[in-house]
Amino acid sequence: MIEDFLHFVWEYKLFNSNALQTMDGESLAIHQFGKHNFSSGPDFSEAQITVGETKWAGSVEIHLKSSDWHRHRHSEDFAYDNVILHVVFEDDVPVLNRDNQPIPTLELKGRISATILKNYESLKRSKSRIPCEGSLAQINEINRSSWLNRVVIERLERKTKDVELIFNQSNQDWQQTYYSLIAASLGQNNNKLPMLELARKLPFNLVSKQVDEQEELESVFLGVGRFLNPDTKHEYGFKLNRAYQFQKGKNSLVEVSQGWKTGRIRPENSPSRRVAQLSGMVQFMPRALNELITIGNFQWSKLDLRIDEHWNHHYSLEKAAHKILSANISKLLSELIDINGHAPFLFFYGQMTGDQNLMDKAIGLLESIKPESNQIIKIWEKLGFHADNALDSQALIELEQQYCSHKKCVNCNFGKWIISSL
């Protein structure tokens, strides 16, 4: 059992509240259970109770055992001076406040329904990737939709925390923030971090001055990315390295420190190709940012990047391709940029400027894109959850990654409905 389960039981009043008494034998009446506090301090604030003949207003603290009060050193913390009730599953030791006065304690052991305990334990013991997969049928469509709608907003809000971090690291420069997000989107999960480092070490205000010389720009990106080999016998690689060495000295360039991942990546998606594509996207960045903010969309797949024709015949600087390749951004990659870059950026930009319309555009953008197809989505499809668009698939991915994989069933509405069903 975890404390979150007791928080859930308390918040939703899932215990027998008849003839309540404190561990000292005084009568206890609960008038207000309080508001759940998710930050530091007591678990529930603004509660109201009556102990014996005295009415109290203050906070409620919840623990598995009363001795956890001492283990967490609450008796030394001023924030817990206003606790009026200590709720525990098992009372094992008396608890005193900082004034050495006993804190009224309510023990829940024996007051929680056996069915609720059984439902909870069943989820916690589940070996399935989706712990509640065997009980999802009992959740109606309205409740499914309402929770998934909330979860996808949680995902956008969580992603905007990443955008905010990049924004602050970029000295609150919107163009640099957008450029960094596009780089991160090109890197996807495997190479997101080295791509972000590349964007920091090659800031937009530096590379945008060289847009007229694509070969020189390409040499700078691949050089700082550590893809150029000074000893190469390959003609194109040799030419790029020579151009890079000049630019390195001129602009005091420093290569990225993080390594690139190539395992389980298709050759046409190799990090060096992605970096070369990023160099070709630089000249379109101001236009892309403007259209994204004003229109709510920008399709990178409709542009001709005009990077060196070398990339039409090579997977990397030296590895030749067995087919003709397009150096442009594919429709699939463009949609991934929309999902992982454009939508979070729009949502954050709307938050920062107080423009709800832009936040709505972020949601509308996800609704306009076809759903992702990956292992997580396939699992949900087998359980009867169909994604009509990227907004739906993002919700299902968030649910699995942030709730199911961590077994946060008492924080998930699906889990709450299943646990509390009698």
MILOKOL-795253 format. One record per residue (C-alpha): residue number from 1; x, y, z; residue in one letter. Coordinates in steps of 0.05 Angstrom, whole numbers. Layout:
N
+------+--------+--------+--------+------+
: resi :     px :     py :     pz : resn :
+------+--------+--------+--------+------+
:  NUM :      X :      Y :      Z :    A :
...
+------+--------+--------+--------+------+
//
This chain:
422
+------+--------+--------+--------+------+
: resi :     px :     py :     pz : resn :
+------+--------+--------+--------+------+
:    1 :      0 :      0 :      0 :    M :
:    2 :     24 :     71 :    -15 :    I :
:    3 :      3 :    137 :     15 :    E :
:    4 :    -28 :    159 :    -50 :    D :
:    5 :    -80 :    105 :    -40 :    F :
:    6 :    -99 :    133 :     27 :    L :
:    7 :   -102 :    203 :     -4 :    H :
:    8 :   -151 :    175 :    -54 :    F :
:    9 :   -192 :    140 :      0 :    V :
:   10 :   -195 :    204 :     41 :    W :
:   11 :   -210 :    251 :    -17 :    E :
:   12 :   -267 :    208 :    -44 :    Y :
:   13 :   -292 :    188 :     26 :    K :
:   14 :   -283 :    114 :     11 :    L :
:   15 :   -285 :     90 :     83 :    F :
:   16 :   -337 :     76 :    136 :    N :
:   17 :   -349 :    142 :    171 :    S :
:   18 :   -400 :    117 :    221 :    N :
:   19 :   -385 :    130 :    295 :    A :
:   20 :   -316 :    158 :    283 :    L :
:   21 :   -269 :    164 :    342 :    Q :
:   22 :   -198 :    188 :    351 :    T :
:   23 :   -147 :    139 :    380 :    M :
:   24 :   -158 :    174 :    447 :    D :
:   25 :   -231 :    153 :    446 :    G :
:   26 :   -261 :    222 :    431 :    E :
:   27 :   -318 :    229 :    382 :    S :
:   28 :   -298 :    256 :    313 :    L :
:   29 :   -341 :    291 :    262 :    A :
:   30 :   -314 :    312 :    194 :    I :
:   31 :   -347 :    373 :    164 :    H :
:   32 :   -297 :    389 :    108 :    Q :
:   33 :   -246 :    338 :     84 :    F :
:   34 :   -202 :    394 :     57 :    G :
:   35 :   -169 :    409 :    -10 :    K :
:   36 :   -115 :    362 :    -36 :    H :
:   37 :    -47 :    396 :    -33 :    N :
:   38 :      3 :    372 :    -86 :    F :
:   39 :     61 :    416 :    -62 :    S :
:   40 :    101 :    415 :      2 :    S :
:   41 :     65 :    416 :     69 :    G :
:   42 :      6 :    377 :     97 :    P :
:   43 :    -33 :    333 :     48 :    D :
:   44 :   -101 :    368 :     55 :    F :
:   45 :   -115 :    441 :     73 :    S :
:   46 :   -177 :    479 :     95 :    E :
:   47 :   -208 :    420 :    131 :    A :
:   48 :   -259 :    427 :    187 :    Q :
:   49 :   -273 :    376 :    242 :    I :
:   50 :   -302 :    370 :    311 :    T :
:   51 :   -265 :    330 :    364 :    V :
:   52 :   -307 :    319 :    426 :    G :
:   53 :   -340 :    387 :    436 :    E :
:   54 :   -287 :    428 :    401 :    T :
:   55 :   -290 :    450 :    328 :    K :
:   56 :   -224 :    456 :    291 :    W :
:   57 :   -203 :    485 :    223 :    A :
:   58 :   -136 :    469 :    192 :    G :
:   59 :    -98 :    415 :    155 :    S :
:   60 :   -100 :    339 :    151 :    V :
:   61 :    -37 :    298 :    145 :    E :
:   62 :    -40 :    226 :    120 :    I :
:   63 :      9 :    169 :    131 :    H :
:   64 :     10 :     93 :    126 :    L :
:   65 :     33 :     90 :    199 :    K :
:   66 :     31 :    144 :    252 :    S :
:   67 :    106 :    134 :    264 :    S :
:   68 :    117 :    163 :    194 :    D :
:   69 :    103 :    231 :    226 :    W :
:   70 :    169 :    225 :    264 :    H :
:   71 :    205 :    191 :    206 :    R :
:   72 :    188 :    251 :    161 :    H :
:   73 :    208 :    298 :    218 :    R :
:   74 :    143 :    337 :    216 :    H :
:   75 :    148 :    353 :    290 :    S :
:   76 :    206 :    399 :    271 :    E :
:   77 :    171 :    434 :    214 :    D :
:   78 :    130 :    497 :    225 :    F :
:   79 :     88 :    480 :    163 :    A :
:   80 :     54 :    424 :    203 :    Y :
:   81 :     34 :    467 :    263 :    D :
:   82 :    -36 :    474 :    236 :    N :
:   83 :    -50 :    399 :    228 :    V :
:   84 :   -115 :    385 :    264 :    I :
:   85 :   -121 :    311 :    245 :    L :
:   86 :    -72 :    256 :    231 :    H :
:   87 :   -103 :    202 :    187 :    V :
:   88 :    -66 :    135 :    185 :    V :
:   89 :    -79 :     65 :    161 :    F :
:   90 :    -46 :     38 :    224 :    E :
:   91 :    -33 :     75 :    290 :    D :
:   92 :     31 :     47 :    319 :    D :
:   93 :     58 :    104 :    362 :    V :
:   94 :     29 :    168 :    394 :    P :
:   95 :     43 :    232 :    356 :    V :
:   96 :     57 :    300 :    388 :    L :
:   97 :     63 :    368 :    355 :    N :
:   98 :    120 :    416 :    366 :    R :
:   99 :     87 :    439 :    431 :    D :
:  100 :     86 :    367 :    455 :    N :
:  101 :     10 :    365 :    450 :    Q :
:  102 :    -23 :    301 :    422 :    P :
:  103 :    -50 :    307 :    351 :    I :
:  104 :   -119 :    275 :    342 :    P :
:  105 :   -109 :    211 :    302 :    T :
:  106 :   -159 :    171 :    260 :    L :
:  107 :   -141 :     99 :    241 :    E :
:  108 :   -172 :     74 :    176 :    L :
:  109 :   -154 :      1 :    184 :    K :
:  110 :   -218 :    -38 :    186 :    G :
:  111 :   -258 :     20 :    157 :    R :
:  112 :   -240 :     11 :     83 :    I :
:  113 :   -284 :    -37 :     43 :    S :
:  114 :   -253 :   -105 :     29 :    A :
:  115 :   -274 :    -97 :    -43 :    T :
:  116 :   -238 :    -31 :    -51 :    I :
:  117 :   -175 :    -61 :    -20 :    L :
:  118 :   -181 :   -121 :    -66 :    K :
:  119 :   -190 :    -78 :   -128 :    N :
:  120 :   -130 :    -36 :   -108 :    Y :
:  121 :    -85 :    -95 :    -94 :    E :
:  122 :   -106 :   -127 :   -160 :    S :
:  123 :    -80 :    -67 :   -199 :    L :
:  124 :    -16 :    -63 :   -159 :    K :
:  125 :     -1 :   -137 :   -170 :    R :
:  126 :    -17 :   -135 :   -244 :    S :
:  127 :     40 :   -155 :   -290 :    K :
:  128 :      7 :   -125 :   -351 :    S :
:  129 :     34 :    -63 :   -385 :    R :
:  130 :    -35 :    -33 :   -375 :    I :
:  131 :    -51 :    -56 :   -304 :    P :
:  132 :   -126 :    -47 :   -311 :    C :
:  133 :   -133 :    -79 :   -380 :    E :
:  134 :   -181 :   -132 :   -354 :    G :
:  135 :   -228 :    -80 :   -324 :    S :
:  136 :   -229 :    -26 :   -377 :    L :
:  137 :   -295 :    -52 :   -406 :    A :
:  138 :   -333 :    -26 :   -345 :    Q :
:  139 :   -313 :     46 :   -361 :    I :
:  140 :   -364 :     80 :   -406 :    N :
:  141 :   -346 :    120 :   -467 :    E :
:  142 :   -361 :    188 :   -435 :    I :
:  143 :   -314 :    175 :   -378 :    N :
:  144 :   -261 :    149 :   -425 :    R :
:  145 :   -264 :    211 :   -469 :    S :
:  146 :   -266 :    260 :   -411 :    S :
:  147 :   -204 :    230 :   -379 :    W :
:  148 :   -164 :    225 :   -444 :    L :
:  149 :   -181 :    297 :   -460 :    N :
:  150 :   -151 :    317 :   -393 :    R :
:  151 :    -90 :    272 :   -403 :    V :
:  152 :    -72 :    303 :   -470 :    V :
:  153 :    -73 :    372 :   -439 :    I :
:  154 :    -27 :    345 :   -385 :    E :
:  155 :     20 :    321 :   -440 :    R :
:  156 :     20 :    390 :   -474 :    L :
:  157 :     32 :    424 :   -407 :    E :
:  158 :     89 :    376 :   -391 :    R :
:  159 :    120 :    387 :   -459 :    K :
:  160 :    115 :    463 :   -451 :    T :
:  161 :    159 :    456 :   -390 :    K :
:  162 :    213 :    432 :   -438 :    D :
:  163 :    198 :    490 :   -484 :    V :
:  164 :    203 :    538 :   -425 :    E :
:  165 :    270 :    510 :   -406 :    L :
:  166 :    297 :    519 :   -477 :    I :
:  167 :    265 :    589 :   -479 :    F :
:  168 :    302 :    610 :   -416 :    N :
:  169 :    367 :    578 :   -439 :    Q :
:  170 :    359 :    618 :   -504 :    S :
:  171 :    355 :    684 :   -465 :    N :
:  172 :    280 :    685 :   -481 :    Q :
:  173 :    294 :    691 :   -556 :    D :
:  174 :    234 :    663 :   -593 :    W :
:  175 :    272 :    650 :   -658 :    Q :
:  176 :    328 :    612 :   -622 :    Q :
:  177 :    275 :    573 :   -582 :    T :
:  178 :    238 :    553 :   -646 :    Y :
:  179 :    303 :    534 :   -681 :    Y :
:  180 :    324 :    491 :   -621 :    S :
:  181 :    257 :    456 :   -620 :    L :
:  182 :    261 :    439 :   -693 :    I :
:  183 :    331 :    410 :   -682 :    A :
:  184 :    305 :    369 :   -623 :    A :
:  185 :    247 :    344 :   -665 :    S :
:  186 :    294 :    321 :   -720 :    L :
:  187 :    335 :    283 :   -669 :    G :
:  188 :    272 :    250 :   -641 :    Q :
:  189 :    281 :    207 :   -579 :    N :
:  190 :    349 :    178 :   -597 :    N :
:  191 :    387 :    241 :   -614 :    N :
:  192 :    346 :    297 :   -583 :    K :
:  193 :    400 :    317 :   -533 :    L :
:  194 :    459 :    322 :   -581 :    P :
:  195 :    414 :    361 :   -629 :    M :
:  196 :    396 :    410 :   -574 :    L :
:  197 :    470 :    418 :   -558 :    E :
:  198 :    485 :    430 :   -631 :    L :
:  199 :    432 :    485 :   -633 :    A :
:  200 :    464 :    518 :   -572 :    R :
:  201 :    534 :    515 :   -600 :    K :
:  202 :    510 :    540 :   -668 :    L :
:  203 :    460 :    593 :   -647 :    P :
:  204 :    412 :    618 :   -699 :    F :
:  205 :    439 :    689 :   -699 :    N :
:  206 :    506 :    660 :   -721 :    L :
:  207 :    484 :    610 :   -774 :    V :
:  208 :    431 :    656 :   -804 :    S :
:  209 :    486 :    703 :   -828 :    K :
:  210 :    513 :    648 :   -873 :    Q :
:  211 :    449 :    626 :   -908 :    V :
:  212 :    474 :    647 :   -976 :    D :
:  213 :    531 :    596 :   -973 :    E :
:  214 :    496 :    529 :   -964 :    Q :
:  215 :    559 :    488 :   -971 :    E :
:  216 :    595 :    530 :   -919 :    E :
:  217 :    535 :    525 :   -873 :    L :
:  218 :    532 :    450 :   -883 :    E :
:  219 :    606 :    444 :   -865 :    S :
:  220 :    595 :    483 :   -800 :    V :
:  221 :    536 :    440 :   -778 :    F :
:  222 :    571 :    374 :   -794 :    L :
:  223 :    636 :    399 :   -765 :    G :
:  224 :    607 :    422 :   -698 :    V :
:  225 :    567 :    357 :   -698 :    G :
:  226 :    633 :    319 :   -702 :    R :
:  227 :    616 :    283 :   -768 :    F :
:  228 :    676 :    308 :   -807 :    L :
:  229 :    738 :    264 :   -810 :    N :
:  230 :    803 :    303 :   -823 :    P :
:  231 :    834 :    240 :   -853 :    D :
:  232 :    777 :    224 :   -901 :    T :
:  233 :    792 :    205 :   -972 :    K :
:  234 :    722 :    222 :   -993 :    H :
:  235 :    722 :    284 :  -1038 :    E :
:  236 :    659 :    317 :  -1010 :    Y :
:  237 :    679 :    303 :   -938 :    G :
:  238 :    749 :    331 :   -951 :    F :
:  239 :    720 :    395 :   -980 :    K :
:  240 :    672 :    404 :   -922 :    L :
:  241 :    727 :    394 :   -871 :    N :
:  242 :    771 :    446 :   -904 :    R :
:  243 :    714 :    497 :   -902 :    A :
:  244 :    698 :    479 :   -830 :    Y :
:  245 :    769 :    489 :   -805 :    Q :
:  246 :    767 :    560 :   -832 :    F :
:  247 :    700 :    575 :   -799 :    Q :
:  248 :    721 :    541 :   -735 :    K :
:  249 :    779 :    589 :   -727 :    G :
:  250 :    739 :    649 :   -750 :    K :
:  251 :    679 :    638 :   -703 :    N :
:  252 :    714 :    600 :   -646 :    S :
:  253 :    668 :    540 :   -657 :    L :
:  254 :    666 :    483 :   -608 :    V :
:  255 :    642 :    412 :   -625 :    E :
:  256 :    585 :    378 :   -588 :    V :
:  257 :    606 :    334 :   -530 :    S :
:  258 :    550 :    284 :   -532 :    Q :
:  259 :    552 :    222 :   -575 :    G :
:  260 :    504 :    206 :   -630 :    W :
:  261 :    462 :    143 :   -628 :    K :
:  262 :    458 :    102 :   -692 :    T :
:  263 :    431 :     35 :   -666 :    G :
:  264 :    362 :     15 :   -691 :    R :
:  265 :    359 :     77 :   -736 :    I :
:  266 :    344 :     68 :   -809 :    R :
:  267 :    402 :     91 :   -854 :    P :
:  268 :    361 :    146 :   -887 :    E :
:  269 :    347 :    174 :   -817 :    N :
:  270 :    421 :    175 :   -796 :    S :
:  271 :    440 :    233 :   -751 :    P :
:  272 :    489 :    262 :   -802 :    S :
:  273 :    432 :    267 :   -854 :    R :
:  274 :    387 :    300 :   -802 :    R :
:  275 :    442 :    351 :   -786 :    V :
:  276 :    452 :    365 :   -860 :    A :
:  277 :    376 :    375 :   -867 :    Q :
:  278 :    377 :    422 :   -808 :    L :
:  279 :    429 :    465 :   -843 :    S :
:  280 :    383 :    469 :   -903 :    G :
:  281 :    324 :    490 :   -859 :    M :
:  282 :    359 :    551 :   -830 :    V :
:  283 :    339 :    599 :   -885 :    Q :
:  284 :    265 :    582 :   -875 :    F :
:  285 :    264 :    589 :   -799 :    M :
:  286 :    239 :    662 :   -795 :    P :
:  287 :    183 :    647 :   -844 :    R :
:  288 :    165 :    583 :   -808 :    A :
:  289 :    161 :    617 :   -741 :    L :
:  290 :    119 :    674 :   -769 :    N :
:  291 :     69 :    628 :   -804 :    E :
:  292 :     64 :    582 :   -744 :    L :
:  293 :     45 :    639 :   -698 :    I :
:  294 :     -2 :    675 :   -748 :    T :
:  295 :    -33 :    615 :   -783 :    I :
:  296 :    -22 :    559 :   -733 :    G :
:  297 :     15 :    513 :   -780 :    N :
:  298 :     76 :    506 :   -824 :    F :
:  299 :     91 :    446 :   -867 :    Q :
:  300 :    165 :    432 :   -874 :    W :
:  301 :    151 :    375 :   -923 :    S :
:  302 :    130 :    425 :   -977 :    K :
:  303 :    199 :    459 :   -981 :    L :
:  304 :    259 :    445 :  -1025 :    D :
:  305 :    318 :    447 :   -976 :    L :
:  306 :    370 :    449 :  -1032 :    R :
:  307 :    425 :    416 :   -992 :    I :
:  308 :    482 :    385 :  -1030 :    D :
:  309 :    463 :    331 :  -1080 :    E :
:  310 :    512 :    286 :  -1043 :    H :
:  311 :    453 :    269 :   -997 :    W :
:  312 :    412 :    243 :  -1055 :    N :
:  313 :    460 :    186 :  -1061 :    H :
:  314 :    489 :    176 :   -991 :    H :
:  315 :    463 :    156 :   -922 :    Y :
:  316 :    522 :    192 :   -889 :    S :
:  317 :    584 :    227 :   -913 :    L :
:  318 :    617 :    163 :   -936 :    E :
:  319 :    563 :    109 :   -938 :    K :
:  320 :    532 :    105 :  -1007 :    A :
:  321 :    457 :     91 :  -1014 :    A :
:  322 :    431 :     35 :  -1059 :    H :
:  323 :    374 :     80 :  -1082 :    K :
:  324 :    360 :    153 :  -1098 :    I :
:  325 :    342 :    191 :  -1034 :    L :
:  326 :    303 :    255 :  -1024 :    S :
:  327 :    341 :    306 :   -983 :    A :
:  328 :    276 :    341 :   -965 :    N :
:  329 :    234 :    332 :   -902 :    I :
:  330 :    185 :    275 :   -912 :    S :
:  331 :    111 :    283 :   -895 :    K :
:  332 :    118 :    234 :   -838 :    L :
:  333 :    177 :    272 :   -808 :    L :
:  334 :    140 :    338 :   -819 :    S :
:  335 :     81 :    310 :   -778 :    E :
:  336 :    129 :    289 :   -723 :    L :
:  337 :    156 :    360 :   -722 :    I :
:  338 :     84 :    384 :   -715 :    D :
:  339 :     71 :    337 :   -657 :    I :
:  340 :    136 :    346 :   -619 :    N :
:  341 :    156 :    416 :   -639 :    G :
:  342 :    100 :    459 :   -667 :    H :
:  343 :     43 :    440 :   -620 :    A :
:  344 :     83 :    449 :   -555 :    P :
:  345 :    113 :    514 :   -581 :    F :
:  346 :     44 :    542 :   -599 :    L :
:  347 :     16 :    521 :   -531 :    F :
:  348 :     74 :    553 :   -494 :    F :
:  349 :     73 :    616 :   -537 :    Y :
:  350 :     -2 :    623 :   -522 :    G :
:  351 :     10 :    614 :   -447 :    Q :
:  352 :     66 :    667 :   -447 :    M :
:  353 :     26 :    718 :   -487 :    T :
:  354 :    -41 :    703 :   -456 :    G :
:  355 :    -70 :    683 :   -524 :    D :
:  356 :   -120 :    626 :   -514 :    Q :
:  357 :   -130 :    624 :   -590 :    N :
:  358 :    -58 :    600 :   -600 :    L :
:  359 :    -67 :    546 :   -547 :    M :
:  360 :   -130 :    524 :   -583 :    D :
:  361 :    -91 :    523 :   -649 :    K :
:  362 :    -41 :    476 :   -617 :    A :
:  363 :    -97 :    427 :   -601 :    I :
:  364 :   -128 :    437 :   -670 :    G :
:  365 :    -61 :    423 :   -702 :    L :
:  366 :    -57 :    355 :   -667 :    L :
:  367 :   -129 :    340 :   -688 :    E :
:  368 :   -110 :    353 :   -761 :    S :
:  369 :    -54 :    300 :   -761 :    I :
:  370 :    -64 :    226 :   -769 :    K :
:  371 :    -51 :    184 :   -707 :    P :
:  372 :     18 :    157 :   -692 :    E :
:  373 :     30 :     83 :   -702 :    S :
:  374 :     76 :     52 :   -650 :    N :
:  375 :     78 :     -4 :   -599 :    Q :
:  376 :     39 :     36 :   -547 :    I :
:  377 :    -17 :     53 :   -594 :    I :
:  378 :    -22 :    -19 :   -617 :    K :
:  379 :    -30 :    -42 :   -545 :    I :
:  380 :    -87 :      7 :   -534 :    W :
:  381 :   -120 :    -14 :   -600 :    E :
:  382 :   -122 :    -86 :   -575 :    K :
:  383 :   -159 :    -61 :   -513 :    L :
:  384 :   -212 :    -25 :   -555 :    G :
:  385 :   -183 :     45 :   -556 :    F :
:  386 :   -181 :     74 :   -626 :    H :
:  387 :   -142 :    138 :   -641 :    A :
:  388 :   -173 :    181 :   -695 :    D :
:  389 :   -117 :    233 :   -697 :    N :
:  390 :    -52 :    253 :   -664 :    A :
:  391 :    -90 :    286 :   -607 :    L :
:  392 :   -119 :    218 :   -589 :    D :
:  393 :    -53 :    181 :   -598 :    S :
:  394 :    -16 :    232 :   -556 :    Q :
:  395 :    -66 :    222 :   -500 :    A :
:  396 :    -57 :    146 :   -502 :    L :
:  397 :     18 :    152 :   -502 :    I :
:  398 :     16 :    199 :   -442 :    E :
:  399 :    -30 :    153 :   -404 :    L :
:  400 :     16 :     93 :   -414 :    E :
:  401 :     81 :    131 :   -401 :    Q :
:  402 :     60 :    174 :   -342 :    Q :
:  403 :      9 :    130 :   -307 :    Y :
:  404 :      8 :     57 :   -329 :    C :
:  405 :     83 :     45 :   -331 :    S :
:  406 :     90 :     74 :   -261 :    H :
:  407 :     26 :     41 :   -235 :    K :
:  408 :     -2 :    108 :   -214 :    K :
:  409 :    -71 :     77 :   -214 :    C :
:  410 :    -98 :    119 :   -156 :    V :
:  411 :    -78 :    182 :   -194 :    N :
:  412 :   -112 :    158 :   -259 :    C :
:  413 :   -187 :    166 :   -267 :    N :
:  414 :   -191 :     97 :   -299 :    F :
:  415 :   -158 :     68 :   -237 :    G :
:  416 :   -201 :    109 :   -190 :    K :
:  417 :   -265 :     85 :   -223 :    W :
:  418 :   -242 :     13 :   -221 :    I :
:  419 :   -217 :     14 :   -149 :    I :
:  420 :   -280 :     48 :   -123 :    S :
:  421 :   -329 :      3 :   -160 :    S :
:  422 :   -366 :    -41 :   -109 :    L :
+------+--------+--------+--------+------+
//
